[in-house]
Amino acid sequence: MTPPPAHGPQPEPGALPEPEPGPGPGAQLVQGLQVERTQLAWRRTALAGTATALLAARQAFGAGPHGLWLVPLTLAGWVALLLVAFRPVRGRGPGRPPPVGRAIALVTLTVGYAALGVALIATTG
């Protein structure tokens, strides 16, 4: 005797089952990993910002006396990036929107670094 057919699509043999939505022990584990991945991404961003600031300062020193005014701007941008990057990451729940302040700070830093790059090219070129 064969079993009655099940309703809905059947998974392929050997396929992993789909996780159930909703709260549970798996949801807490996934959120913990999300926070860790976010912190690691911010560390990589801070490392890239440090390398960028060092290269920009080196370029400004190589530009001679008229390029030295860019060094404090480079260092200020680097410090601002570190402050944004190492701010504690707060877990977002399903009802909490993403923080807007961090996004605004990042857009400001990105525009500032682009302007700094243009100024470095203008003083050394």
Protein Blocks (a to p, Z undefined) as FASTA:
>chain_A
ZZdddedjdddehiacdddedddfklmmmmmmmmmmmmmmmmmmmmmmmmmmmmmmmmmm
mnojmlmmmmmmmmmmmmmmmmmmmgccddddfklccdfklmmmmmmmmmmmmmmmmmmm
mmmZZ
